[in-house]
Amino acid sequence: MVKVHFNPVDEGIEWSDLFPEWIDENSTSNCPELPMPKFEDYGKLDVVVARVPCTGDSGLRNVFRLQVNLVVANLLVRSGRMENAISRPVFAVFIGSCGPMWEIFRCDDLLWHGGNSWIYKPELRRVKQKVFMPVGSCQLAPPFAQSGEELWRRHSETSNKGMPREAYVTVLHSSEAYVCGAIALAQSIIQSNSTKDLVLLADDHISEKSIKGLRSAGWKIKRIKRIRSPHSEKDAYNEWNYSKLRIWQLREYDKVMFIDSDLIVTRNLDDFFIYPQLSAVGNDKHIFNSGLMLVEPSICTFKTLMNKRFVVGSYNGGDQGFLNEVFPWWHRLPAKLNQLKFFGFDHDYTHEIPHDMYAIHYLGLKPWMCYKDYDCNWDKSETQIFASDSANERWWRVYDTMPKKLRHFCSLTPAMDARIQKYRSRAKNASFPDGHWKIRVKDPRRNSM
């Protein structure tokens, strides 16, 4: 038996230092140091025992707790490593009421739990991916943050038998308002020459007619029962957003990239499946945006999430707030993978979307709810922060290239037209300086109402 020595992390380092709201993705960012042991002093260990800290106001966002978990993970990876990509079994024992961080030590690998004791036999290939990650979102996750892609790929593929099973996934529930968006999303992924499966989870509010159209667009359909958020107001927009948790039930896949149906893909995303759970783009403060994220399906994880939903809160009552509480340690993807159509800090009327984006996330009124001619978010002062004609044009470019039989799912209804006309009239009466209310509307969908 040996005692592992390491210097505790500086008490001045806070979670917000590891998970800053913003980083400069075009230059090398540095994370605070979490000291590790001198691993060469300990040789091959069979079992690593650790007491997990679980005190203080920081709760699960505890920097010292993260350090202890990473020390254990690194010791296990080094102790289990053998030649020819073969790993020998090693075990981890955690003592403490909080248990280990499940972002690193999966519930699938739990052998025994009693009281404040937890015994794991980790799948080292997955743990190895975790120790390669930066300690927080203070850095972009490799390989796209540095020149080490082939090294990363070799480690990622070690012990894999055959090709990994991977898919893009979206979810439709409660209404058909986003059927058009899901069709456009599928078409945009196909147009990017993706080789992955496309899977759509739909509850019984999605009609058979729409299901047929979604299949024609490229989706494999799985029917689900929707899940209510216990923290949402009745009839709120996010009342049933916990239906997104169903993606963890897709055990036929090793990894899935969830994408909300109000996004389109503009460049091939397949290479990003190399990232582990949970990888996403930052939103604000220390949280990630759940509109696009890499997850690894697991029935154990799904059951745990379903149990936690009653006791873990959500800052917005929806899935994003909840998932950020249960996955506080996440990995930062480049912002261009989930470019939020948001211009809260811009004071002009260009609102241009850069051309090198991988996916655009259409906040505010959706393109199919506007005219083709311009982004109707310009017509309301409170939605102008979401307005972008260049982003609107990118979405309609996907629409124009989809088969004609799919376009009627994006039809303009009389109610939609009346709403647009109402706010165009108000914008005109207020003489909005952007001048979009002056544009002559030529949207051909108006002729088919």
Secondary structure by P-SEA (a helix, b strand, c coil): cbbbbbbcccccccccccccccccccccccccccccccccccccccbbbbbbbbccccccccaaaaaaaaaaaaaaaaaaccccccccccbbbbbcccccccccccccccccccccbbbbbcaaaaaaaaaaccccccccccccccccaaaaaaaaacccccbbbbbbbbbbcccccaaaaaaaaaaaaaaacccbbbbbbbcccccaaaaaaaaaaccbbbbbbbbbccccccccccccccccccccccccccbbbbbcccccccccccccccccccbbbbcccccccccbbbbbbbaaaaaaaaaaccccccccccaaaaaaaaccbbbbccccccccccccccccccccccccccbbbbccccccccccccccccccccccccccaaaaaaaaaaaaaccccccccccccaaaaaaaaaaaaaaaaaccccccccccccccccccc
